[in-house]
Amino acid sequence: YHRRRRPEPHLENFLESFASAARYVRYTPGMQVILTRDFLFGLFIAVIPALVPVVALQHLRLQASQLGLVFTSMGIGSLLGATLMLPYARAKASPNALTILAGVIQVAVLVLMAIVPNLWMFLPVTALAGISWTISASELWIAGQRAMPDWARGRMNAVHMMASQGGVAVGGVLWGGAATSAGLGPTLVGGALLLTASLALAIPLSINFAHSLNLDPAPLKETHEFSFKPKPDDGPVTVTRELIIRPEDREEFLALVEQLRLIVLRNGAFLFRVDENLEHSGTFRTEMLVSSWAEHLRQFARMTKAETELVERVWAMHAGDEEPIVRHYLPANRLWTPLGFS
């Protein structure tokens, strides 16, 4: 018999976990790129499941058994794309280039769907649709996994799937409605034109950045020595740090602080600011607010190797003879604890 362990007081509840997911997306530009590409992928790939049956049953006048052949062909194309084409293509091209190539294949698929005259020409087209779908989905999923730290992987995967499936849902309504009102041919050609235009977004919204990320866990260590131990729910917590920066390091410091701000906010803080002392030029004070003491401790545990290196680089720019002054504050009543995102 084992006595059931009580949950640790510093673990997140549902609302805190939801808030941390929203914060991470809001303050992580790379994740915003991935989610935007996910939505666009879902929006345009929805043409395939929405309109392939329409082409098969209304345009080509196929029977139900022949419609089964159409979807079998699409499945075979997906299998061939995953097992034969992707390993070779990854050795020759970047992930972003592969998604563009898959988009070009899908443009061709949409145009061919509008003009194919019979089943036997339609089957290779649906196989190409399966190849395009597999390549894009695979590269976007892998890029998303590389852009997620371990501590946020579960909740970010949920957001990742919500973005792509949301695009499919919106696309299904959009393309189905367009085919009803404008006709099948114009909808397919219009979808091909819009997809071609959207491929230009793959350049500024490249997913290649994910390949070079280093999100290995590297908790930040900091000693807390107080006359009493704060309770996990005590908050909000205000943490200040005073740094003396040499004039020649000022521009670099301010640039790094902008990156530090994103790190602090996505890992738990709901406010971060940096001020300069008017009486002592070159003396800066960073200030952050965290919803609770437990959340402040989670900040240190969530740090990745790249984030820890940047934080330590900022702290190492301190030019004072003594260590930077770090202070922690709690409200006197300690009753108010916000969710942690604004």
N, C-alpha and C positions, 0 to 999 in steps of 0.2 A: 504494500500500500504506500503510495506516495502522496504526500499532502500537496494540494494544488498551490502553486506559487502565485502570489499576488502580483499583479502587473506593477512594474517599476513606475514611480511617480513622474519620471522625466520622459516617459513615452508619449508620443503625440496622440491626441484623440482625433476623431474624424474631421472636425472643423479645422484643427491645426494642420492636419495633413493636406486637406483641400487648399488651405491658404498657402502652404509652402509650395504646392504645385503651381498655383497661380503666380506666386512671386517668382518662381524659377523661370517660368515662361516669359514673364514680363521683363525680367532683367538679364536674360540670356539671348543676345542677338542671334547666335548660331541656332538655337532651338526655334526661334521665330522663323528663320529661313527654312528649316526642315519642315515645320508645320505648314508654312505657306505652300511649299512644293508638294506636300502631302495632299492638301486640299485641291490644288490645281490638277494633280494626277487623278484624284478621285472624280473630279468634275468632268474631265474629258474621257476617262476610261469608262465612265457610265454609259457612254454612247453604245458600247459593245453589248452589254447585257440588255440594255433597253431596246435596241433597234435590230439586233441580229434576228430575233424571232419574227419581227415585223417584216424584214426583208425576205426571210425564208418562207413565211406563210402567205404573205400578201403579194409580194413582188414575184417570187419564184414559184409560188403555188405548190410548195412541198407538202408531203404527208407527215404525220406525226413521227413515223419511224425514220424518215429522212432528216427531220429536225434533230433527232438523236444523233445522227451522223455528223451534223454540223457542230454540235457541242463536243462530240468525241474528237473531231478534228481540232477544235480549239484546245482541248486538253492535251492532245498529242503535241501541238505546237508549244504549249507551256512546258511540257516535259523535255522536249528537245532543246528549248531555250535554256532551261535550268541545267541540264546535264551536259550538253555538247557545246553550246555557244558561249554561255557565260564564263566558264573557266578560260577559254581562249581569248574572249573579248577583254576580260579583266587584265590579262597580261599585255594587251596592246593599247588600251585606252583608259582614261581616268573615269571615275564613277559619274562625274557630271557629263562627260562626253557620251557615256553609254545611255544616260537618260535622254539626251538630245537625239541620239540615234534611234532609240525606242520610240520617241515622239514622231520622228520622221516616218518610221515604219507605220505608226498608227495613222498618220495623215494619209499615207498611201492606201491603207486598209479602208478608211472612210470613203475615199474617192472610188475605190474598186467596188465597195458594197453598193454604191449607187448605180453601177453600170454592168455588173456581172449578169450574164443571160441565163445561166443554168447552175445546177447543183455542183457539177464537177469542177467548175471554175470557182464556185463559192467556197468549197472546202479548203483550198490552199489559202484563200483570203482569211478565213477564220483561224487557220493555223498561224498565219502571220500575226493576227490579233493576239493569240495566246503568247507568242514569242515577245511581242511588244509589252504586254501586260506583265509578264514574268520579269523581264529585264528591269523595267522601271520600278516595280514594286520591290524587287530584291535590293536594288541599289539604294532606294530611299530608306528601306527598313534598316539596312546595315549602317548607313550614314546616321540615322537616328540613334541606333545603339551606341555608336561611337561618340555621339554628342551628349550622352547621358551619364552622369556619375552614378556609382553604385547605389548611393543612398536614395536617389530619386528615380531609380529605374522602373519600379512598379507603377508609380503614378504617372511618369512621363510616357510609358508605353500606353497607358490608358488614354492620355491626351493625344498621342501619336495616332492611335487607331480611331479616336473620335474625329480627328481632322480628316483622315483619308475616307472613313466611312461617311462622315458628314458631306464630303464632296460628292461621293457616290449617290447619296440620298438626294442632294440638291440637283445633281446632274440628271438623275433618273426622271425627276419631275420636269426639269427644263427641256430635255431632249424629247421626252414623250409628248409633252405639251406642244413643242415646236412641230413635231411630226404630224400631230393631229390638226394643227391650225395651218401650217405652211406646206405640208406635204413631206413625204419621205426623202425624195431626192434633194430638194433645197436644204433640208435639215442636215443631211449628211455632208453636203458640200459646204454649208455654212459652218458646221462643226470642224471640218478640215481646215477652213480658213482661220477660224478662231484659234484652233490648236497650233497652227503655224505661227500666228502672231504671239501666242503665249510662250513658244519655245525661245523667243528672244529674252524672256525673263530668266531663263536658265543661266544666262551669263552673269548678271549682277547677283542672282540668287544661287550661286554655285554651291554644291554640296561637297566640293573637294576639301574644304577646310577641315571636315571631320576626320580625315585620314591622319592629320598631323596632331590632333589633340592628345594631351596626356592627362587623363582623368583618373589615374590611379589614386586610391585613397592615401592621403598624407595629413593626418590630423595635426592641427596647429597646437603647440604646447604653450601654455601660459600659466604661471603660478598665481593662484588667488589666495591671499593671506588676509583674512578678516578677523575681527574680534568675535564674530558669530557666523554661523553657516546659514546663508539664505535658503529659504524653502523653495522647492521647485516651482511653485505657483507664484512666488513673489515677483512683482513687476508692475509697470514696465521698468526695465533696467537701462540706465544711461551710462555709457562708457566713453570716457574722454582720454585722449592721448596727446601730449604736447611734444612737438618735434622742432628742433632748431635746424634750419636748412641753409646751407651756404648759398650766397647769391648766384654763383655759377651753376648750382643744381636746381634752381627754382623752377625753370621751365620743365625740366625732366620730372621733377617731383609732382608738379600740377598735372602733367600728363598721366603719370602712374596713378595718381589719386583718382582720376576718372575711372580707370580700370578697377581700382580698389573699391570704389563705390558700388559697381555692379556686383562684385564678389560678395561684399558685405550684405547687400540687399537681397540677392538671390539665395543666400545661405541662412537668412533668418531675421535680419534687421528690417524695420519698417521705416527707418529714417536714417540718413547719413549726410553729414555736412562737414566742410572743412573751412575754418576761419583763420585769418591772420591777425596777430596782435599789433594794434596800431602803435602802441608805445615801444614795442620791440620788433622792428621789421625783420622778417625772416623766421619769426617764431609762429608756428602753426599749431592749431588745435583741431584734431578730428573728433567728431562726436557722433555716436550712433545710439539709436534707441531700439531695444529688443523687447518683445512682448512679455517675456518672463525669464527668470533665471535659468529654467530648464532649457528654454530656447537658445539662450546665450551659450550654454554648454554644448548644445547640439551644433551650434555654429562651428566650433572648433573641430568636432568630430566629422563634419561634412566636407572639410577642406580637401581638395585634390592636390596633387603634387604641383601642378602649374600654378594653382592659386596660392598655395603656401609659399612657393618661391617668390611670387610677386609681392605678397605681404611682407615677407622678410626683407626683400629688396627695398621696399619703402621704409621700413623701420631702420634699415642699415644706413639710410641717408641722414639720420640724425647726427648732427655735428657737435652736440653739446659734450661737455666733459663728463657729465653724469648720465645715467640711463634715462630714457624718456619717462616723464611723469604720467602714470596711468591711474585713473580714478574711476570707481564704480559707484553709482548712485541708485538708491531705491526710494520710491515715495514714502513719506512718513506713515501714511495709513496702510499702504500695500494692499489695496482692495481692488484696484482697477486693472484688468488684464485684457487688452485688445486682441483681436484675432491675429493681427500681425501683417496685414497688407492694406495698402491705401489705393 
